[in-house]
């Protein structure tokens, strides 16, 4: 079903709850639709979701406003954006509602909770990081047992609520799809700190998000939590079509969401740091979905573009990376240089997640940032470790705000790599504007010396996931 027909279908049914899909605000009909037929266009092709339940039930609490500010889960987890949100669609929602869509709420959508949102122009200024990078403000207290102290803040937003003991971070909403591959739920893994299973973590996260982001006055019921988790864990999303390479499940390729939905997974599968419970050796060949495109017969449609995707997949699997200065790898292994691969951090077969909860600091939070990253508008924190005196300057303390440990400063988890083309910008803080920026970051960070064609091939592969 085409996007226009899909919107007409929704509008023709009984209307019940306001949300937006594809950046267009409208009132969503109660009922079901089949995601298997629904391609959503994105900047380089189309993304699609399948549900193991066979349909999307829009009466699920995921789509309901359960708080006090009009938001629902879908406000920040849009199917057209691979179940997150993207700046172009956020900007469309602002234009359609003059900045009154539920996503625009001062509690965390504004650069500062006390920002002036009294006029449309004021709202445009106050929600600038959400509009430009799709960032949500997260404020957490420094733990009482912290091994460090924040000694200085440089805050471009001049927010009075951002303090030395209550810092604010700006982070991208993670996709609420492909959750069967999760080893940890949040960027900083804070739900995992509670010693629960992933399903329990997701239920807690749904409740915390409703009470926080949606400003609910009462917790979700156990039934509501269970329904939301069941809905989310049934979703599998991937790029289905690429403008250059065509349909991604043709000529023997296994692109698209159907193959993702049947991909085996267990915690620790293929873990390079020794966490695989089966004791099987690590295999750097993480992806095999485009192997059949490596050498196509002459006259094959889109042959050149498809072979570029296959070359990018091979590079992802085989490019040797001298990993240095990565907290969570080099310090843990006590090796100044670890000869690894892309799969060292994205080890889960055909999803690219890390199969255990292993937060890492690869330099995304460092200030000043590498030239391939855009960290403008983000606060910068000077953090001093109490025992050693070691000083960090970061735009996000990361996992350290949960653990209180100096060793965790700047650490975040890596996200699942499927559906990348539909959900720019990249990294937890939106500092990678395009996939080429992402490739350039790794090229610069680890001195890879990639040729231009290699960069083109890696981008072609990543955007086909």
C-alpha positions as CSV (number, residue, x, y, z in Angstrom):
1,X,0.0,0.0,0.0
2,X,1.5,3.4,-1.0
3,X,2.0,6.0,1.7
4,X,-0.8,8.3,0.3
5,X,-3.3,5.4,0.2
6,X,-2.2,4.4,3.7
7,X,-3.0,7.9,5.0
8,X,-6.3,7.9,3.2
9,X,-7.1,4.5,4.7
10,X,-6.4,5.7,8.2
11,X,-8.4,8.9,7.8
12,X,-11.4,7.0,6.4
13,X,-11.8,5.0,9.6
14,X,-13.3,5.9,13.0
15,X,-11.0,8.5,14.6
16,X,-9.7,8.1,18.1
17,X,-6.2,9.3,19.1
18,X,-3.8,11.9,17.7
19,X,-0.3,10.9,16.7
20,X,1.8,11.3,13.5
21,X,3.3,9.0,11.0
22,X,5.8,10.1,8.4
23,X,6.0,13.5,9.9
24,X,2.4,14.3,9.1
25,X,0.1,15.0,12.1
26,X,-3.3,13.3,11.8
27,X,-5.8,11.4,13.8
28,X,-5.1,7.6,13.8
29,X,-7.9,5.1,13.3
30,X,-8.5,2.3,15.8
31,X,-7.9,-1.1,14.2
32,X,-5.3,-3.0,12.3
33,X,-3.1,-2.7,9.3
34,X,-0.7,-5.1,7.7
35,X,2.9,-3.8,7.9
36,X,4.1,-6.4,5.4
37,X,2.5,-4.3,2.6
38,X,3.7,-0.9,3.8
39,X,6.9,0.6,2.4
40,X,7.9,4.0,3.9
41,X,10.1,6.1,1.6
42,X,13.4,7.3,3.1
43,X,16.2,9.4,1.7
44,X,17.8,6.5,-0.2
45,X,15.0,4.1,-0.9
46,X,12.3,2.6,1.4
47,X,12.1,1.0,4.9
48,X,9.6,-1.7,5.9
49,X,8.5,-3.4,9.1
50,X,7.0,-6.8,9.6
51,X,5.3,-8.0,12.7
52,X,5.4,-11.6,13.9
53,X,1.7,-11.1,14.9
54,X,0.8,-10.5,11.3
55,X,-0.6,-7.0,11.8
56,X,-0.1,-3.7,13.6
57,X,-2.8,-3.3,16.3
58,X,-3.3,0.5,16.7
59,X,-5.4,0.0,19.8
60,X,-2.3,-1.1,21.6
61,X,-1.2,1.2,24.5
62,X,1.9,2.0,22.4
63,X,-0.4,4.3,20.4
64,X,-2.4,5.7,23.4
65,X,-1.8,8.9,25.3
66,X,-1.3,7.6,28.8
67,X,0.3,10.7,30.3
68,X,-0.7,14.3,30.8
69,X,0.9,16.1,27.8
70,X,-0.6,14.3,24.8
71,X,2.4,12.1,24.0
72,X,2.3,8.4,23.3
73,X,5.1,6.0,22.5
74,X,4.6,6.6,18.8
75,X,5.2,10.3,19.3
76,X,9.0,9.5,19.3
77,X,8.9,6.1,17.7
78,X,7.5,6.5,14.2
79,X,7.2,3.5,11.7
80,X,8.3,5.8,8.8
81,X,11.5,6.6,10.7
82,X,12.4,3.0,11.5
83,X,10.6,3.5,14.8
84,X,12.6,6.5,16.0
85,X,12.2,10.1,14.8
86,X,14.2,12.1,12.2
87,X,14.7,15.9,11.8
88,X,12.9,16.3,8.4
89,X,9.7,14.7,9.7
90,X,10.0,16.5,13.1
91,X,10.3,19.8,11.1
92,X,7.2,18.8,9.1
93,X,5.3,18.2,12.3
94,X,6.4,21.6,13.6
95,X,5.3,23.4,10.5
96,X,1.9,21.6,10.5
97,X,1.1,22.5,14.1
98,X,3.2,25.6,14.7
99,X,5.2,23.6,17.2
100,X,2.3,22.3,19.2
101,X,2.5,18.6,18.2
102,X,2.9,16.5,21.3
103,X,6.6,15.8,20.6
104,X,7.2,19.5,21.3
105,X,7.0,19.6,25.1
106,X,9.4,21.6,27.3
107,X,9.9,18.7,29.8
108,X,12.5,17.1,27.5
109,X,11.8,18.3,23.9
110,X,13.1,21.8,24.6
111,X,16.8,22.7,25.0
112,X,15.9,23.7,28.5
113,X,12.7,22.9,30.5
114,X,12.2,26.5,31.5
115,X,12.6,27.8,27.9
116,X,10.1,30.3,26.5
117,X,7.6,28.4,24.3
118,X,4.9,31.1,24.2
119,X,5.2,31.9,20.5
120,X,5.9,29.9,17.4
121,X,9.3,31.7,16.9
122,X,10.2,31.1,20.5
123,X,9.3,27.5,20.1
124,X,11.5,27.2,17.0
125,X,14.4,28.5,19.1
126,X,13.7,26.5,22.2
127,X,13.3,23.2,20.3
128,X,16.3,23.7,18.0
129,X,18.2,20.5,19.0
130,X,15.1,18.4,18.5
131,X,14.3,20.1,15.2
132,X,17.9,19.9,13.9
133,X,19.2,16.6,15.2
134,X,16.2,14.8,16.7
135,X,17.6,15.0,20.2
136,X,15.7,14.6,23.5
137,X,17.0,16.1,26.7
138,X,17.9,13.6,29.4
139,X,18.7,14.8,32.9
140,X,20.2,12.5,35.5
141,X,21.8,13.1,38.9
142,X,25.4,12.4,39.6
143,X,25.4,9.3,41.8
144,X,26.2,9.8,45.5
145,X,29.0,7.3,45.2
146,X,30.6,8.8,42.1
147,X,34.4,8.4,41.8
148,X,34.4,11.8,40.0
149,X,33.0,15.3,40.2
150,X,31.8,17.6,37.4
151,X,33.8,20.8,37.9
152,X,32.7,22.9,35.0
153,X,29.9,23.2,32.4
154,X,30.0,25.0,29.1
155,X,26.4,25.1,28.1
156,X,25.5,26.8,24.8
157,X,21.8,26.7,25.9
158,X,22.5,28.6,29.2
159,X,20.0,26.4,31.0
160,X,19.6,27.0,34.7
161,X,18.4,23.5,35.3
162,X,21.7,22.0,33.9
163,X,24.0,21.9,36.9
164,X,27.2,20.3,38.2
165,X,25.1,17.7,40.1
166,X,22.2,17.4,37.6
167,X,23.8,17.4,34.1
168,X,21.7,17.2,31.0
169,X,22.5,15.0,27.9
170,X,20.9,15.2,24.5
171,X,20.3,11.8,23.0
172,X,18.5,10.2,20.0
173,X,15.4,8.1,20.7
174,X,16.5,4.5,20.1
175,X,14.3,2.5,17.6
176,X,11.5,0.4,19.2
177,X,12.0,-2.4,16.7
178,X,14.4,-5.3,16.3
179,X,14.3,-5.6,20.1
180,X,14.8,-9.4,20.0
181,X,18.5,-8.6,19.4
182,X,19.0,-6.4,22.4
183,X,21.6,-7.0,25.1
184,X,20.8,-3.7,26.8
185,X,17.9,-1.3,26.5
186,X,19.1,2.3,26.9
187,X,22.2,4.2,25.5
188,X,23.7,4.1,29.0
189,X,22.3,0.7,30.0
190,X,20.6,2.1,33.0
191,X,17.7,-0.4,32.9
192,X,20.2,-3.3,33.0
193,X,21.6,-2.0,36.3
194,X,18.5,-3.3,37.9
195,X,19.4,-7.0,37.3
196,X,16.3,-7.8,35.2
197,X,15.7,-9.8,32.0
198,X,15.5,-7.8,28.8
199,X,11.7,-8.2,28.7
200,X,11.6,-6.8,32.3
201,X,13.9,-4.0,31.2
202,X,11.6,-3.1,28.3
203,X,8.6,-3.1,30.6
204,X,10.4,-0.8,33.1
205,X,11.5,1.4,30.3
206,X,7.9,1.7,29.0
207,X,6.8,2.8,32.4
208,X,9.7,5.2,33.0
209,X,9.1,6.8,29.6
210,X,5.4,7.2,30.2
211,X,6.0,8.8,33.6
212,X,8.9,10.9,32.4
213,X,8.5,11.8,28.7
214,X,4.7,11.7,28.8
215,X,4.5,13.1,32.3
216,X,2.0,10.5,33.5
217,X,0.7,11.0,37.1
218,X,0.3,7.3,37.7
219,X,2.4,4.2,36.6
220,X,1.4,2.0,33.8
221,X,-0.5,-1.1,34.9
222,X,1.2,-4.5,34.5
223,X,-1.1,-5.3,31.7
224,X,-0.3,-2.1,29.8
225,X,3.5,-2.7,30.2
226,X,3.1,-6.3,28.9
227,X,1.0,-5.2,25.9
228,X,3.6,-2.5,24.9
229,X,6.5,-5.0,25.2
230,X,4.6,-7.7,23.2
231,X,3.9,-5.1,20.5
232,X,7.5,-3.9,20.3
233,X,9.2,-7.3,20.4
234,X,7.1,-8.5,17.5
235,X,8.5,-5.7,15.2
236,X,11.4,-6.3,12.8
237,X,12.5,-3.5,10.5
238,X,15.0,-3.2,7.7
239,X,15.6,-1.3,4.5
240,X,13.5,-3.0,1.8
241,X,14.6,-1.0,-1.3
242,X,17.6,1.0,-2.3
243,X,17.3,3.7,-5.0
244,X,20.5,2.4,-6.7
245,X,20.5,-1.3,-5.9
246,X,16.7,-1.9,-6.2
247,X,14.8,-4.5,-4.2
248,X,17.2,-5.8,-1.5
249,X,15.8,-9.4,-1.5
250,X,16.4,-10.1,-5.2
251,X,19.1,-12.1,-7.1
252,X,19.7,-14.3,-4.0
253,X,20.1,-11.4,-1.5
254,X,18.4,-11.6,1.9
255,X,17.8,-7.9,2.5
256,X,14.5,-6.6,3.9
257,X,12.7,-7.3,7.2
258,X,11.5,-10.9,6.6
259,X,15.0,-12.4,6.9
260,X,15.7,-10.3,10.0
261,X,12.6,-11.7,11.7
262,X,13.9,-15.2,11.5
263,X,17.6,-14.5,12.4
264,X,18.7,-16.6,15.4
265,X,20.0,-14.8,18.5
266,X,21.0,-15.5,22.0
267,X,22.9,-13.3,24.5
268,X,26.6,-13.7,23.8
269,X,26.3,-15.1,20.4
270,X,29.6,-14.6,18.5
271,X,30.9,-12.3,21.3
272,X,34.6,-11.4,20.6
273,X,35.4,-10.8,24.2
274,X,34.8,-14.3,25.4
275,X,31.2,-14.1,26.5
276,X,29.8,-16.7,24.1
277,X,28.1,-19.3,26.3
278,X,28.7,-22.0,23.7
279,X,32.5,-21.2,23.6
280,X,32.4,-21.0,19.8
281,X,35.2,-18.9,18.4
282,X,34.4,-15.3,17.2
283,X,33.6,-15.0,13.5
284,X,34.2,-11.5,12.0
285,X,31.9,-12.4,9.1
286,X,28.9,-10.7,10.7
287,X,26.8,-10.2,7.6
288,X,26.1,-12.6,4.7
289,X,22.9,-11.1,3.4
290,X,24.5,-9.7,0.2
291,X,27.0,-12.4,-0.6
292,X,25.2,-13.4,-3.7
293,X,25.8,-9.9,-5.2
294,X,29.5,-10.2,-5.1
295,X,29.8,-11.3,-8.7
296,X,26.7,-10.9,-10.8
297,X,26.3,-11.9,-14.4
298,X,26.6,-9.3,-17.1
299,X,23.2,-7.7,-17.8
300,X,21.9,-8.2,-14.2
301,X,19.7,-5.2,-13.3
302,X,21.4,-2.7,-11.0
303,X,24.6,-4.8,-11.2
304,X,27.1,-2.1,-10.5
305,X,25.2,-0.8,-7.4
306,X,24.6,-4.3,-6.1
307,X,28.2,-5.3,-6.4
308,X,29.1,-2.1,-4.5
309,X,26.8,-3.2,-1.7
310,X,28.5,-6.6,-1.6
311,X,32.0,-5.1,-1.5
312,X,30.9,-2.9,1.4
313,X,29.6,-6.0,3.2
314,X,33.0,-7.7,2.7
315,X,34.8,-4.7,3.9
316,X,32.6,-4.6,7.0
317,X,33.5,-8.2,7.7
318,X,37.2,-8.3,6.8
319,X,38.7,-4.8,7.3
320,X,41.3,-5.1,10.0
321,X,41.0,-2.2,12.5
322,X,43.8,-1.3,15.0
323,X,41.6,-0.5,18.0
324,X,43.3,1.9,20.3
325,X,42.1,4.1,23.2
326,X,38.7,2.5,23.4
327,X,37.5,2.3,27.0
328,X,35.8,-1.1,27.5
329,X,38.2,-2.9,25.1
330,X,41.8,-1.9,25.4
331,X,41.7,-1.3,29.1
332,X,39.7,-4.4,29.8
333,X,42.0,-6.6,27.8
334,X,45.1,-4.6,29.0
335,X,46.2,-4.3,25.4
336,X,47.1,-0.9,23.9
337,X,46.3,-2.1,20.4
338,X,43.7,-4.8,19.6
339,X,43.5,-5.9,16.0
340,X,39.8,-6.1,15.5
341,X,37.0,-5.6,12.9
342,X,33.8,-3.8,12.6
343,X,32.3,-6.9,14.1
344,X,34.3,-6.5,17.3
345,X,31.7,-4.0,18.4
346,X,28.9,-5.1,16.1
347,X,29.2,-8.8,16.6
348,X,25.5,-10.1,16.3
349,X,25.0,-11.9,13.0
350,X,23.0,-10.0,10.5
351,X,21.8,-7.3,13.0
352,X,25.1,-5.7,13.9
353,X,24.3,-5.3,17.6
354,X,26.7,-6.2,20.4
355,X,25.5,-9.5,21.8
356,X,26.3,-8.6,25.4
357,X,26.0,-5.4,27.4
358,X,29.4,-3.9,26.7
359,X,29.3,-0.1,26.8
360,X,32.3,1.5,25.1
361,X,33.9,4.9,24.7
362,X,35.0,5.2,21.1
363,X,35.3,9.0,21.2
364,X,31.8,10.1,20.3
365,X,31.5,12.1,23.5
366,X,35.0,13.5,23.5
367,X,35.5,17.3,23.3
368,X,36.8,18.7,21.0
369,X,35.2,16.2,18.6
370,X,36.8,14.9,15.5
371,X,36.1,17.0,12.4
372,X,33.6,14.4,10.9
373,X,31.3,14.9,13.9
374,X,28.9,17.8,14.6
375,X,28.5,18.4,18.3
376,X,27.4,22.1,18.1
377,X,24.8,23.0,20.7
378,X,25.7,20.3,23.1
379,X,26.9,21.1,26.7
380,X,30.5,20.2,27.5
381,X,31.4,18.8,31.0
382,X,34.8,18.9,32.6
383,X,35.0,15.8,34.8
384,X,37.8,15.1,37.3
385,X,38.4,11.7,38.9
386,X,38.8,12.2,42.6
387,X,41.6,9.6,43.2
388,X,43.8,10.0,40.1
389,X,43.0,13.6,39.1
390,X,42.5,12.5,35.5
391,X,40.4,15.0,33.6
392,X,37.9,14.4,30.9
393,X,36.0,16.9,28.7
394,X,32.9,15.2,27.3
395,X,29.5,16.2,25.9
396,X,27.9,13.2,27.7
397,X,29.2,11.4,30.8
398,X,27.5,8.3,29.5
399,X,27.4,5.1,31.6
400,X,29.3,6.9,34.4
401,X,26.1,8.6,35.5
402,X,24.7,5.2,36.2
403,X,27.7,3.4,37.7
404,X,29.5,6.3,39.3
405,X,32.8,4.9,37.9
406,X,35.5,6.9,36.2
407,X,36.2,4.0,33.9
408,X,32.7,4.5,32.4
409,X,33.0,8.2,31.5
410,X,31.8,8.7,28.0
411,X,30.7,5.0,27.5
412,X,27.5,4.2,25.5
413,X,26.2,1.2,23.9
414,X,26.3,0.6,20.1
415,X,22.9,0.5,18.4
416,X,21.5,-2.2,16.1
417,X,22.5,-1.4,12.5
418,X,19.3,-2.4,10.6
419,X,17.2,0.3,9.1
420,X,20.0,2.9,9.2
421,X,19.0,4.7,6.0
422,X,15.7,5.7,7.5
423,X,17.0,7.1,10.8
424,X,19.7,9.7,10.4
425,X,21.4,11.4,12.1
426,X,23.7,8.9,13.7
427,X,25.4,8.1,17.0
428,X,23.7,8.7,20.3
429,X,24.0,12.5,20.1
430,X,23.2,12.8,16.4
431,X,26.7,14.0,15.6
432,X,27.0,11.9,12.5
433,X,24.8,13.7,10.0
434,X,25.2,11.2,7.2
435,X,26.4,7.6,6.8
436,X,29.5,9.0,5.0
437,X,30.2,11.1,8.2
438,X,30.0,7.9,10.2
439,X,32.5,6.1,7.9
440,X,34.8,9.2,7.9
441,X,34.7,9.2,11.7
442,X,35.9,5.6,11.9
443,X,38.5,6.3,9.1
444,X,39.8,9.2,11.1
445,X,39.5,7.8,14.6
446,X,41.4,4.5,13.8
447,X,43.7,5.8,10.9
448,X,42.2,3.3,8.4
449,X,43.4,5.0,5.2
450,X,40.2,4.1,3.4
451,X,40.2,4.8,-0.4
452,X,37.2,6.8,-1.7
453,X,35.7,3.7,-3.4
454,X,35.9,1.8,-0.2
455,X,34.0,4.6,1.6
456,X,31.4,4.6,-1.2
457,X,31.0,0.8,-0.9
458,X,30.7,0.9,2.9
459,X,28.0,3.6,2.7
460,X,26.2,1.5,0.0
461,X,26.2,-1.5,2.3
462,X,25.1,0.4,5.5
463,X,22.3,2.1,3.8
464,X,21.0,-1.2,2.5
465,X,20.6,-2.7,6.0
